[in-house]
Amino acid sequence: MTWCTNDWVYAPVFREGIDVLPGEKVVATLMIGYREHIPEAQPRTDIRKLVKIINK
């Protein structure tokens, strides 16, 4: 399963197809199934290289 937010969640055809009312938001879709190809794991970037904490 993969949690995704794709551009098509804003498309009228998609929104009408799942009965999204005006003012409601789709935050994600869940893709369920099996991948055809499983990519090799990539090394993770240390969180300290990605986040800058500002104390004021």
PDB file as gemmi writes it, atoms N, CA and C in Angstrom:
CRYST1    1.000    1.000    1.000  90.00  90.00  90.00 P 1                      
ATOM      1  N   MET A   1       0.837  -1.164   0.000  1.00  0.00           N  
ATOM      2  CA  MET A   1       0.000   0.000   0.000  1.00  0.00           C  
ATOM      3  C   MET A   1       0.889   1.237   0.000  1.00  0.00           C  
ATOM      4  N   THR A   2       0.486   2.244  -0.734  1.00  0.00           N  
ATOM      5  CA  THR A   2       1.201   3.509  -0.792  1.00  0.00           C  
ATOM      6  C   THR A   2       0.204   4.639  -0.587  1.00  0.00           C  
ATOM      7  N   TRP A   3       0.587   5.598   0.245  1.00  0.00           N  
ATOM      8  CA  TRP A   3      -0.225   6.796   0.489  1.00  0.00           C  
ATOM      9  C   TRP A   3       0.253   7.845  -0.498  1.00  0.00           C  
ATOM     10  N   CYS A   4      -0.613   8.354  -1.358  1.00  0.00           N  
ATOM     11  CA  CYS A   4      -0.220   9.322  -2.390  1.00  0.00           C  
ATOM     12  C   CYS A   4      -1.181  10.498  -2.428  1.00  0.00           C  
ATOM     13  N   THR A   5      -0.677  11.626  -2.852  1.00  0.00           N  
ATOM     14  CA  THR A   5      -1.523  12.752  -3.208  1.00  0.00           C  
ATOM     15  C   THR A   5      -1.108  13.164  -4.614  1.00  0.00           C  
ATOM     16  N   ASN A   6      -1.950  12.848  -5.563  1.00  0.00           N  
ATOM     17  CA  ASN A   6      -1.659  13.138  -6.968  1.00  0.00           C  
ATOM     18  C   ASN A   6      -2.464  14.345  -7.428  1.00  0.00           C  
ATOM     19  N   ASP A   7      -2.026  14.944  -8.526  1.00  0.00           N  
ATOM     20  CA  ASP A   7      -2.731  16.111  -9.070  1.00  0.00           C  
ATOM     21  C   ASP A   7      -4.174  15.803  -9.456  1.00  0.00           C  
ATOM     22  N   TRP A   8      -4.437  14.559  -9.829  1.00  0.00           N  
ATOM     23  CA  TRP A   8      -5.775  14.248 -10.314  1.00  0.00           C  
ATOM     24  C   TRP A   8      -6.828  14.248  -9.209  1.00  0.00           C  
ATOM     25  N   VAL A   9      -6.442  14.377  -7.934  1.00  0.00           N  
ATOM     26  CA  VAL A   9      -7.458  14.470  -6.869  1.00  0.00           C  
ATOM     27  C   VAL A   9      -8.251  15.779  -6.987  1.00  0.00           C  
ATOM     28  N   TYR A  10      -7.730  16.728  -7.764  1.00  0.00           N  
ATOM     29  CA  TYR A  10      -8.418  18.010  -7.988  1.00  0.00           C  
ATOM     30  C   TYR A  10      -9.276  17.997  -9.252  1.00  0.00           C  
ATOM     31  N   ALA A  11      -9.162  16.955 -10.055  1.00  0.00           N  
ATOM     32  CA  ALA A  11      -9.895  16.885 -11.322  1.00  0.00           C  
ATOM     33  C   ALA A  11     -11.388  16.674 -11.073  1.00  0.00           C  
ATOM     34  N   PRO A  12     -12.228  17.467 -11.733  1.00  0.00           N  
ATOM     35  CA  PRO A  12     -13.680  17.325 -11.550  1.00  0.00           C  
ATOM     36  C   PRO A  12     -14.188  15.904 -11.792  1.00  0.00           C  
ATOM     37  N   VAL A  13     -13.650  15.215 -12.789  1.00  0.00           N  
ATOM     38  CA  VAL A  13     -14.106  13.851 -13.087  1.00  0.00           C  
ATOM     39  C   VAL A  13     -13.848  12.928 -11.903  1.00  0.00           C  
ATOM     40  N   PHE A  14     -12.671  13.033 -11.300  1.00  0.00           N  
ATOM     41  CA  PHE A  14     -12.337  12.213 -10.132  1.00  0.00           C  
ATOM     42  C   PHE A  14     -13.239  12.578  -8.954  1.00  0.00           C  
ATOM     43  N   ARG A  15     -13.350  13.871  -8.678  1.00  0.00           N  
ATOM     44  CA  ARG A  15     -14.128  14.338  -7.523  1.00  0.00           C  
ATOM     45  C   ARG A  15     -15.603  13.940  -7.641  1.00  0.00           C  
ATOM     46  N   GLU A  16     -16.170  14.074  -8.838  1.00  0.00           N  
ATOM     47  CA  GLU A  16     -17.554  13.666  -9.056  1.00  0.00           C  
ATOM     48  C   GLU A  16     -17.705  12.154  -8.934  1.00  0.00           C  
ATOM     49  N   GLY A  17     -16.688  11.427  -9.401  1.00  0.00           N  
ATOM     50  CA  GLY A  17     -16.740   9.960  -9.369  1.00  0.00           C  
ATOM     51  C   GLY A  17     -16.777   9.380  -7.968  1.00  0.00           C  
ATOM     52  N   ILE A  18     -16.207  10.096  -7.003  1.00  0.00           N  
ATOM     53  CA  ILE A  18     -16.228   9.602  -5.622  1.00  0.00           C  
ATOM     54  C   ILE A  18     -17.105  10.481  -4.724  1.00  0.00           C  
ATOM     55  N   ASP A  19     -17.932  11.309  -5.351  1.00  0.00           N  
ATOM     56  CA  ASP A  19     -18.914  12.142  -4.634  1.00  0.00           C  
ATOM     57  C   ASP A  19     -18.293  13.094  -3.613  1.00  0.00           C  
ATOM     58  N   VAL A  20     -17.210  13.783  -3.998  1.00  0.00           N  
ATOM     59  CA  VAL A  20     -16.618  14.811  -3.130  1.00  0.00           C  
ATOM     60  C   VAL A  20     -17.471  16.067  -3.263  1.00  0.00           C  
ATOM     61  N   LEU A  21     -17.939  16.572  -2.142  1.00  0.00           N  
ATOM     62  CA  LEU A  21     -18.801  17.750  -2.151  1.00  0.00           C  
ATOM     63  C   LEU A  21     -17.983  19.037  -2.207  1.00  0.00           C  
ATOM     64  N   PRO A  22     -18.566  20.145  -2.690  1.00  0.00           N  
ATOM     65  CA  PRO A  22     -17.861  21.425  -2.688  1.00  0.00           C  
ATOM     66  C   PRO A  22     -17.413  21.772  -1.257  1.00  0.00           C  
ATOM     67  N   GLY A  23     -16.178  22.214  -1.132  1.00  0.00           N  
ATOM     68  CA  GLY A  23     -15.628  22.551   0.174  1.00  0.00           C  
ATOM     69  C   GLY A  23     -14.898  21.392   0.837  1.00  0.00           C  
ATOM     70  N   GLU A  24     -15.130  20.176   0.380  1.00  0.00           N  
ATOM     71  CA  GLU A  24     -14.407  19.016   0.917  1.00  0.00           C  
ATOM     72  C   GLU A  24     -13.072  18.876   0.207  1.00  0.00           C  
ATOM     73  N   LYS A  25     -12.095  18.305   0.896  1.00  0.00           N  
ATOM     74  CA  LYS A  25     -10.768  18.102   0.323  1.00  0.00           C  
ATOM     75  C   LYS A  25     -10.382  16.635   0.384  1.00  0.00           C  
ATOM     76  N   VAL A  26      -9.704  16.172  -0.650  1.00  0.00           N  
ATOM     77  CA  VAL A  26      -9.118  14.835  -0.660  1.00  0.00           C  
ATOM     78  C   VAL A  26      -7.668  15.009  -0.234  1.00  0.00           C  
ATOM     79  N   VAL A  27      -7.274  14.402   0.875  1.00  0.00           N  
ATOM     80  CA  VAL A  27      -5.903  14.581   1.350  1.00  0.00           C  
ATOM     81  C   VAL A  27      -4.959  13.529   0.788  1.00  0.00           C  
ATOM     82  N   ALA A  28      -5.484  12.382   0.384  1.00  0.00           N  
ATOM     83  CA  ALA A  28      -4.624  11.341  -0.175  1.00  0.00           C  
ATOM     84  C   ALA A  28      -5.471  10.234  -0.779  1.00  0.00           C  
ATOM     85  N   THR A  29      -4.812   9.411  -1.554  1.00  0.00           N  
ATOM     86  CA  THR A  29      -5.419   8.178  -2.041  1.00  0.00           C  
ATOM     87  C   THR A  29      -4.513   7.034  -1.606  1.00  0.00           C  
ATOM     88  N   LEU A  30      -5.084   5.879  -1.387  1.00  0.00           N  
ATOM     89  CA  LEU A  30      -4.312   4.701  -0.996  1.00  0.00           C  
ATOM     90  C   LEU A  30      -4.237   3.768  -2.186  1.00  0.00           C  
ATOM     91  N   MET A  31      -3.031   3.529  -2.668  1.00  0.00           N  
ATOM     92  CA  MET A  31      -2.811   2.621  -3.783  1.00  0.00           C  
ATOM     93  C   MET A  31      -2.534   1.239  -3.195  1.00  0.00           C  
ATOM     94  N   ILE A  32      -3.422   0.305  -3.467  1.00  0.00           N  
ATOM     95  CA  ILE A  32      -3.299  -1.030  -2.882  1.00  0.00           C  
ATOM     96  C   ILE A  32      -3.074  -2.039  -3.993  1.00  0.00           C  
ATOM     97  N   GLY A  33      -2.083  -2.886  -3.809  1.00  0.00           N  
ATOM     98  CA  GLY A  33      -1.801  -3.915  -4.807  1.00  0.00           C  
ATOM     99  C   GLY A  33      -0.349  -4.350  -4.726  1.00  0.00           C  
ATOM    100  N   TYR A  34       0.113  -4.985  -5.776  1.00  0.00           N  
ATOM    101  CA  TYR A  34       1.483  -5.477  -5.841  1.00  0.00           C  
ATOM    102  C   TYR A  34       2.217  -4.777  -6.969  1.00  0.00           C  
ATOM    103  N   ARG A  35       3.437  -4.358  -6.694  1.00  0.00           N  
ATOM    104  CA  ARG A  35       4.247  -3.696  -7.719  1.00  0.00           C  
ATOM    105  C   ARG A  35       4.785  -4.726  -8.701  1.00  0.00           C  
ATOM    106  N   GLU A  36       4.925  -4.307  -9.935  1.00  0.00           N  
ATOM    107  CA  GLU A  36       5.527  -5.172 -10.936  1.00  0.00           C  
ATOM    108  C   GLU A  36       7.028  -5.283 -10.701  1.00  0.00           C  
ATOM    109  N   HIS A  37       7.629  -4.176 -10.311  1.00  0.00           N  
ATOM    110  CA  HIS A  37       9.067  -4.123 -10.062  1.00  0.00           C  
ATOM    111  C   HIS A  37       9.298  -3.467  -8.704  1.00  0.00           C  
ATOM    112  N   ILE A  38      10.074  -4.097  -7.853  1.00  0.00           N  
ATOM    113  CA  ILE A  38      10.400  -3.515  -6.557  1.00  0.00           C  
ATOM    114  C   ILE A  38      11.811  -2.936  -6.657  1.00  0.00           C  
ATOM    115  N   PRO A  39      11.942  -1.602  -6.535  1.00  0.00           N  
ATOM    116  CA  PRO A  39      13.264  -0.980  -6.661  1.00  0.00           C  
ATOM    117  C   PRO A  39      14.148  -1.325  -5.458  1.00  0.00           C  
ATOM    118  N   GLU A  40      15.445  -1.246  -5.680  1.00  0.00           N  
ATOM    119  CA  GLU A  40      16.384  -1.482  -4.590  1.00  0.00           C  
ATOM    120  C   GLU A  40      16.262  -0.363  -3.567  1.00  0.00           C  
ATOM    121  N   ALA A  41      16.474  -0.709  -2.317  1.00  0.00           N  
ATOM    122  CA  ALA A  41      16.398   0.279  -1.247  1.00  0.00           C  
ATOM    123  C   ALA A  41      17.503   1.318  -1.420  1.00  0.00           C  
ATOM    124  N   GLN A  42      17.167   2.568  -1.162  1.00  0.00           N  
ATOM    125  CA  GLN A  42      18.124   3.667  -1.240  1.00  0.00           C  
ATOM    126  C   GLN A  42      18.543   4.054   0.178  1.00  0.00           C  
ATOM    127  N   PRO A  43      19.785   4.498   0.344  1.00  0.00           N  
ATOM    128  CA  PRO A  43      20.194   4.929   1.686  1.00  0.00           C  
ATOM    129  C   PRO A  43      19.383   6.155   2.109  1.00  0.00           C  
ATOM    130  N   ARG A  44      19.060   6.222   3.390  1.00  0.00           N  
ATOM    131  CA  ARG A  44      18.288   7.347   3.910  1.00  0.00           C  
ATOM    132  C   ARG A  44      19.210   8.515   4.211  1.00  0.00           C  
ATOM    133  N   THR A  45      18.681   9.730   3.978  1.00  0.00           N  
ATOM    134  CA  THR A  45      19.417  10.944   4.310  1.00  0.00           C  
ATOM    135  C   THR A  45      19.193  11.247   5.784  1.00  0.00           C  
ATOM    136  N   ASP A  46      20.255  11.577   6.480  1.00  0.00           N  
ATOM    137  CA  ASP A  46      20.159  11.922   7.893  1.00  0.00           C  
ATOM    138  C   ASP A  46      19.220  13.120   8.052  1.00  0.00           C  
ATOM    139  N   ILE A  47      18.266  13.022   8.965  1.00  0.00           N  
ATOM    140  CA  ILE A  47      17.269  14.074   9.165  1.00  0.00           C  
ATOM    141  C   ILE A  47      17.923  15.415   9.479  1.00  0.00           C  
ATOM    142  N   ARG A  48      19.075  15.401  10.119  1.00  0.00           N  
ATOM    143  CA  ARG A  48      19.761  16.658  10.460  1.00  0.00           C  
ATOM    144  C   ARG A  48      20.240  17.404   9.222  1.00  0.00           C  
ATOM    145  N   LYS A  49      20.353  16.722   8.085  1.00  0.00           N  
ATOM    146  CA  LYS A  49      20.740  17.388   6.836  1.00  0.00           C  
ATOM    147  C   LYS A  49      19.519  17.974   6.107  1.00  0.00           C  
ATOM    148  N   LEU A  50      18.314  17.562   6.510  1.00  0.00           N  
ATOM    149  CA  LEU A  50      17.102  17.987   5.822  1.00  0.00           C  
ATOM    150  C   LEU A  50      16.305  19.046   6.569  1.00  0.00           C  
ATOM    151  N   VAL A  51      16.456  19.093   7.899  1.00  0.00           N  
ATOM    152  CA  VAL A  51      15.632  19.980   8.718  1.00  0.00           C  
ATOM    153  C   VAL A  51      16.503  21.046   9.374  1.00  0.00           C  
ATOM    154  N   LYS A  52      16.025  22.265   9.313  1.00  0.00           N  
ATOM    155  CA  LYS A  52      16.706  23.359   9.989  1.00  0.00           C  
ATOM    156  C   LYS A  52      15.803  23.847  11.118  1.00  0.00           C  
ATOM    157  N   ILE A  53      16.266  23.771  12.344  1.00  0.00           N  
ATOM    158  CA  ILE A  53      15.486  24.184  13.496  1.00  0.00           C  
ATOM    159  C   ILE A  53      15.885  25.603  13.876  1.00  0.00           C  
ATOM    160  N   ILE A  54      14.895  26.455  14.001  1.00  0.00           N  
ATOM    161  CA  ILE A  54      15.125  27.849  14.360  1.00  0.00           C  
ATOM    162  C   ILE A  54      14.478  28.084  15.706  1.00  0.00           C  
ATOM    163  N   ASN A  55      15.279  28.414  16.702  1.00  0.00           N  
ATOM    164  CA  ASN A  55      14.757  28.738  18.032  1.00  0.00           C  
ATOM    165  C   ASN A  55      14.765  30.254  18.208  1.00  0.00           C  
ATOM    166  N   LYS A  56      13.623  30.813  18.508  1.00  0.00           N  
ATOM    167  CA  LYS A  56      13.546  32.264  18.719  1.00  0.00           C  
ATOM    168  C   LYS A  56      13.087  32.538  20.111  1.00  0.00           C  
TER     169      LYS A  56                                                      
END                                                                             
